[in-house]
Amino acid sequence: MTRVITPNQMRANMIESLPKSELGGVKLAIVSDSLRHRQQIRQVMERNGLKVVLSEPLTPILLDKLHSGVADVLLLDIDERVDHYNVLLEQLLEESEVPIIFNDVSGLTLNEPTVLAKWYGKLLSKIAELTGNFEWDHLDIDLGWQTKNENPEHQSSNVTQKDKLAHNIWVLGASLGGPDAIKQFLGELPANLPVAFILTQHLGANFMGLLAEQLDRVTAFKVMPTRAGHVLRHGEVIVAPVQERLCINPIGAVELHSPHKELAYSPSIDTVLEDMAQRYGKNCHGIIFSGMCNDGVIGAEILSRKGGEIWTQEPNSCVISAMPDSVRQAGCSTFSGTPRQLAHKLIRRYR
């Protein structure tokens, strides 16, 4: 799960340099290209006694900070598929005087609390081994949202807003110019906002996975392609599929069906808005971003009749404003703004 790169002498020198009073507050640097991963790791590490002094992506600026000796241990959490890391990673491994723990990012895709507790426990054990702080042996790991020995009968009262079954649903509709607008929008949102998003972006099927990966790196929300059986929760963004119709069943799980008719656009913003309006009623809302067609108008009208709100991206910030313009002309939009203004409006709504 992890592997450590550190010479024995480096470890000895590092342990000797740690004042005894600081062994319970080891200074940790978290390096990850994913904002969500950094926030999750930081939360758990700080709740279990460590002091996070750096939490950044791997950049030349970060390397300079590490050279100054601000951290005792470096937790490196990177995606091996990111080619631009190669030179920086090689430089880090050659020059770092800080012990490095390589972290498996796939562990953070698991939401089962007992699995996460075991996984984080191994991380803490590695850090304890490097710093000589063996007080962490057999520690009950505090994940911040659920304790290790929690009674299942009381779990619902201790789950954070982010981990709850989704009941506030926002459909994000976008076409040409949409990915950049969505990045700006999602990048402004805090992790604990009690909403879930369904992103309906006009794009080829081969690019949906890549879009999810790119968006996941810029937001505290978890972004993923749609998977049948996945239970949608607050704090998540699912990217609607191109070839299948996305539905959410009565227990909150994703179902994928064949389209009931040939659609002008795929994925269809109209269809997703209509289906989610039928499923969630007034708890479903939508935001229409940049695009060059009129997809979304019919769905916006249906959603409005169900009591949901429709917001739109304002024209000057769009690459093409035809799509949000069409929704405004239909009289469905109750608010227009730039992607950042839309995000801040959403934050104020739930706070």
For each residue, the residues with C-beta under 8 A, 3 or more apart:
1: 104 107 119 122
2: 101 102 103 104 122 123 126
3: 101 102
4: 99 100 101 102 126 129 130
5: 93 99 100 102
6: 10 11 99 100 130
7: 10 11
8: 11 12
9: 12 13
10: 6 7 13 14 97 99
11: 6 7 8 14 15 99 130
12: 8 9 15 16
13: 9 10 16 17
14: 10 11 17 18 72 98 99 130 131
15: 11 12 18 130 131 132
16: 12 13
17: 13 14
18: 14 15 22 23 26 72 131 132
19: 22 23
20: 23
21: 24
22: 18 19 25 26 27
23: 18 19 20 26 131 132 133 135
24: 21 49 133 135
25: 22 49 50 51
26: 18 22 23 49 50 51 72 73 127 131 133
27: 22 50 51 53 70 71 72 73
28: 45 50 51 52 53 54 71 72 73 74 75 127
29: 52 53 54 55 66 70 71 73 74 75 98
30: 38 41 42 45 52 54 55 56 75 77
31: 54 56 57 58 62 74 75 76 77 78
32: 37 38 41 57 76 77 78 103 105
33: 57 58 78 79 82 85 217
34: 37 38 77 79 105 216 217
35: 38 39 187 217 218 219 220
36: 39 40 108 191 216 219 220 221 222
37: 32 34 40 41 77 105 108
38: 30 32 34 35 41 42 55 56 77
39: 35 36 42 43 55 191 220
40: 36 37 43 44 108
41: 30 32 37 38 44 45 75 77 103 108
42: 30 38 39 45 46 52 55
43: 39 40 46 47 143 144
44: 40 41 47 48 120 141 142 143 144
45: 28 30 41 42 48 50 52 75 124
46: 42 43 49 50 51 52
47: 43 44 142 143 144
48: 44 45 120 124 136 139 141 142
49: 24 25 26 46 136
50: 25 26 27 28 45 46 127
51: 25 26 27 28 46
52: 28 29 30 42 45 46 55
53: 27 28 29 70 71
54: 28 29 30 31 62 65 66 70 71
55: 29 30 38 39 42 52
56: 30 31 38 59 61 62 65
57: 31 32 33 62
58: 31 33 62 63 76 78 85 88 89 92
59: 56 62 63 88
60: 63 64 88
61: 56 64 65
62: 31 54 56 57 58 59 65 66
63: 58 59 60 66 67 88 91 92 95
64: 60 61 67 68
65: 54 56 61 62 68 70
66: 29 54 62 63 69 70 71 74 92 96 98
67: 63 64 95
68: 64 65
69: 66 97 98
70: 27 29 53 54 65 66
71: 27 28 29 53 54 66 74 98
72: 14 18 26 27 28 98 99 130 131
73: 26 27 28 29 98 99 100 101 127 130 131
74: 28 29 31 66 71 96 98 99 100 101
75: 28 29 30 31 41 45 101 103 123 127
76: 31 32 58 92 100 101 102 103
77: 30 31 32 34 37 38 41 103 105
78: 31 32 33 58 82 85 89 105
79: 33 34 82 105
80:
81:
82: 33 78 79 85
83: 86
84: 87 88
85: 33 58 78 82 88 89
86: 83 89 90
87: 84 90 91
88: 58 59 60 63 84 85 91 92
89: 58 78 85 86 92 93
90: 86 87 93 94
91: 63 87 88 94 95
92: 58 63 66 76 88 89 95 96 100
93: 5 89 90 96 100
94: 90 91
95: 63 67 91 92
96: 66 74 92 93 100
97: 10 69
98: 14 29 66 69 71 72 73 74
99: 4 5 6 10 11 14 72 73 74 130
100: 4 5 6 73 74 76 92 93 96
101: 2 3 4 73 74 75 76 123 126 127 130
102: 2 3 4 5 76
103: 2 32 41 75 76 77 107 123
104: 1 2 107
105: 32 34 37 77 78 79 108 109
106: 109
107: 1 103 104 110 116 119
108: 36 37 40 41 105
109: 105 106
110: 107 115 116 119
111: 116 163 233
112: 115 116
113: 116 117 143 145 146 148 150
114: 117 118 148
115: 110 112 118 119
116: 107 110 111 112 113 119 120 143
117: 113 114 120 121 140 141 143 148
118: 114 115 121 122
119: 1 107 110 115 116 122 123
120: 44 48 116 117 123 124 141 143
121: 117 118 124 125 139 141
122: 1 2 118 119 125 126
123: 2 75 101 103 119 120 126 127
124: 45 48 120 121 127 128 136 139 141
125: 121 122 128 129 136 137
126: 2 4 101 122 123 129 130
127: 26 28 50 73 75 101 123 124 130 131 133 136
128: 124 125 131 132 133 134 135 136 137
129: 4 125 126 134
130: 4 6 11 14 15 72 73 99 101 126 127
131: 14 15 18 23 26 72 73 127 128
132: 15 18 23 128
133: 23 24 26 127 128 136
134: 128 129 137
135: 23 24 128 139
136: 48 49 124 125 127 128 133 139
137: 125 128 134
138:
139: 48 121 124 135 136
140: 117 147 148 149
141: 44 48 117 120 121 124 148
142: 44 47 48 147
143: 43 44 47 113 116 117 120 146 147 148
144: 43 44 47
145: 113 158 159 160 162 163
146: 113 143 150 155 158 159 163
147: 140 142 143 150 158
148: 113 114 117 140 141 143
149: 140
150: 113 146 147 154 155 158
151: 154 155
152: 155
153:
154: 150 151 157 158
155: 146 150 151 152 158 159
156: 159
157: 154
158: 145 146 147 150 154 155
159: 145 146 155 156 163 164
160: 145 163 164 192
161: 164 192 193 194 234 235
162: 145 191 192 193 194 233 234 235
163: 111 145 146 159 160 233 234 235
164: 159 160 161 167 194 233 234
165: 231 232 233 234 252
166: 169 195 196 232 233 234 236 252
167: 164 280 283
168: 194 195 196 234 283 350
169: 166 195 196 197 198 232 248 276 279 280 283 284 285
170: 195 196 197 198 284 285 286 287 346
171: 197 198 200 269 272 273 276 284 285 286 287 299 303
172: 182 185 197 198 199 200 201 237 286 287 289
173: 200 201 269 272 273 286 287 288 289 291 295 296 299 323
174: 177 178 179 181 182 199 200 201 202 288 289 290 291 323
175: 178 201 202 265 289 290 291 292 293 295 320 323
176: 202 290 291 292 319 320
177: 174 180 181 289 290 291 318 319 320
178: 174 175 181 182 201 202 289 290 291
179: 174 182 183 201 203 211 214 215
180: 177 183 184 319
181: 174 177 178 184 185 289 290 313 317 318 339
182: 172 174 178 179 185 186 199 201 215 289 339
183: 179 180 186 187 214 215 218 219
184: 180 181 187 188 338 339 340 343
185: 172 181 182 188 189 287 289 339 340 342 343
186: 182 183 189 197 215 218 219 221 223 237 343
187: 35 183 184 218 219 343
188: 184 185 339 340 343 344 347
189: 185 186 193 219 220 221 343 346 347
190: 193 220 347
191: 36 39 162 220 221 235
192: 160 161 162 235
193: 161 162 189 190 234 235 346 347 350
194: 161 162 164 168 234 350
195: 166 168 169 170 234 346 350
196: 166 168 169 170 232 233 234 235 236 237 238
197: 169 170 171 172 186 221 236 237 238
198: 169 170 171 172 237 238 240 246 272 276
199: 172 174 182 215 223 237 238 239 240
200: 171 172 173 174 240 267 268 269 272
201: 172 173 174 175 178 179 182 208 211 239 240 267
202: 174 175 176 178 265 266 267 291 293 295
203: 179 207 208 211 242
204: 207 208 242
205: 208 241 242 243
206: 209
207: 203 204 210 211
208: 201 203 204 205 211 212 225 239 241 242
209: 206 212 213 225
210: 207 213 214
211: 179 201 203 207 208 214 215 239
212: 208 209 215 216 223 224 225 237 239
213: 209 210 216 217 223
214: 179 183 210 211 217 218
215: 179 182 183 186 199 211 212 218 219 223 237 239
216: 34 36 212 213 219 222 223 224
217: 33 34 35 213 214
218: 35 183 186 187 214 215
219: 35 36 183 186 187 189 215 216 223 237
220: 35 36 39 189 190 191 235
221: 36 186 189 191 197 235 236 237
222: 36 216 235 236 237
223: 186 199 212 213 215 216 219 236 237 238 239
224: 212 216 227 230 236 237 238 239
225: 208 209 212 238 239 241
226: 230 238 239 240 241 244 246 254 256
227: 224 230 254
228: 254 255 256
229: 253 254
230: 224 226 227 238 253 254
231: 165 251 252 253 254
232: 165 166 169 196 236 238 248 252 253 254
233: 111 162 163 164 165 166 196 236
234: 161 162 163 164 165 166 168 193 194 195 196
235: 161 162 163 191 192 193 196 220 221 222
236: 166 196 197 221 222 223 224 232 233
237: 172 186 196 197 198 199 212 215 219 221 222 223 224
238: 196 197 198 199 223 224 225 226 230 232 246 254
239: 199 201 208 211 212 215 223 224 225 226
240: 198 199 200 201 226 246 267 272
241: 205 208 225 226 244 246 256 267
242: 203 204 205 208 266 267
243: 205 266
244: 226 241 256 257 258 259
245: 256 257 258 259 260 271 275
246: 198 226 238 240 241 254 255 256 267 272 275
247: 254 255 256 257 275 279
248: 169 232 252 253 254 255 275 276 279 280
249: 252 253 254 255
250:
251: 231
252: 165 166 231 232 248 249
253: 229 230 231 232 248 249
254: 226 227 228 229 230 231 232 238 246 247 248 249
255: 228 246 247 248 249
256: 226 228 241 244 245 246 247
257: 244 245 247 260
258: 244 245
259: 244 245 262 263 266 268 271
260: 245 257
261:
262: 259
263: 259 266 268 271
264: 268 295
265: 175 202 268 269 270 293 295
266: 202 242 243 259 263
267: 200 201 202 240 241 242 246 271 272
268: 200 259 263 264 265 271 272 295
269: 171 173 200 265 272 273 288 295 296 299
270: 265 273 274 295 296 297 298 299
271: 245 259 263 267 268 274 275 299
272: 171 173 198 200 240 246 267 268 269 275 276 299
273: 171 173 269 270 276 277 284 286 296 298 299 300 302 303
274: 270 271 277 278 298 299 302 303
275: 245 246 247 248 271 272 278 279
276: 169 171 198 248 272 273 279 280 284 303
277: 273 274 280 281 284 299 302 303 306 308
278: 274 275 281 306
279: 169 247 248 275 276 284
280: 167 169 248 276 277 283 284 308
281: 277 278 284 306 307 308
282: 306 307 308
283: 167 168 169 280 308
284: 169 170 171 273 276 277 279 280 281 303 306 308
285: 169 170 171 303 308 309 310 311
286: 170 171 172 173 273 296 299 300 303 308 309 310 311
287: 170 171 172 173 185 310 311 312 313 342
288: 173 174 269 291 296 300 310 311 312 313 323 324 327 333
289: 172 173 174 175 177 178 181 182 185 313 318 323 324 339
290: 174 175 176 177 178 181 313 317 318 319 320 321 323 324
291: 173 174 175 176 177 178 202 288 295 296 318 320 322 323 324
292: 175 176 320 322 323
293: 175 202 265 322 323 326
294: 297 322 323 326
295: 173 175 202 264 265 268 269 270 291 323
296: 173 269 270 273 286 288 291 299 300 323 326 327
297: 270 294 300 301 326 327 330 332
298: 270 273 274 301 302
299: 171 173 269 270 271 272 273 274 277 286 296 302 303
300: 273 286 288 296 297 303 304 310 327 330 332 333
301: 297 298 304 305 330 332
302: 273 274 277 298 299 305 306
303: 171 273 274 276 277 284 285 286 299 300 306 308 310 332
304: 300 301 307 308 309 310 332
305: 301 302
306: 277 278 281 282 284 302 303
307: 281 282 304
308: 277 280 281 282 283 284 285 286 303 304
309: 285 286 304 334 335
310: 285 286 287 288 300 303 304 327 332 333 334
311: 285 286 287 288 333 334 335 336 337 342 345
312: 287 288 324 327 328 333 335 336
313: 181 287 288 289 290 317 318 321 324 336 337 338 339 342
314: 317 318 321 324 336 337 338 341
315: 318 321 324 325
316: 338
317: 181 290 313 314 338 339
318: 177 181 289 290 291 313 314 315 321 324
319: 176 177 180 290
320: 175 176 177 290 291 292 323
321: 290 313 314 315 318 324 325
322: 291 292 293 294 325 326
323: 173 174 175 288 289 290 291 292 293 294 295 296 320 326 327
324: 288 289 290 291 312 313 314 315 318 321 327 328 333 336
325: 315 321 322 328 329
326: 293 294 296 297 322 323 329 330
327: 288 296 297 300 310 312 323 324 330 332 333
328: 312 324 325 331 332 333 336
329: 325 326
330: 297 300 301 326 327
331: 328
332: 297 300 301 303 304 310 327 328
333: 288 300 310 311 312 324 327 328 336
334: 309 310 311
335: 309 311 312 342 345
336: 311 312 313 314 324 328 333
337: 311 313 314 340 341 342 345
338: 184 313 314 316 317 341 342
339: 181 182 184 185 188 289 313 317 342 343
340: 184 185 188 337 343 344
341: 314 337 338 344 345
342: 185 287 311 313 335 337 338 339 345 346
343: 184 185 186 187 188 189 339 340 346 347
344: 188 340 341 347 348
345: 311 335 337 341 342 348 349
346: 170 189 193 195 342 343 349 350
347: 188 189 190 193 343 344 350 351
348: 344 345 351
349: 345 346
350: 168 193 194 195 346 347
351: 347 348
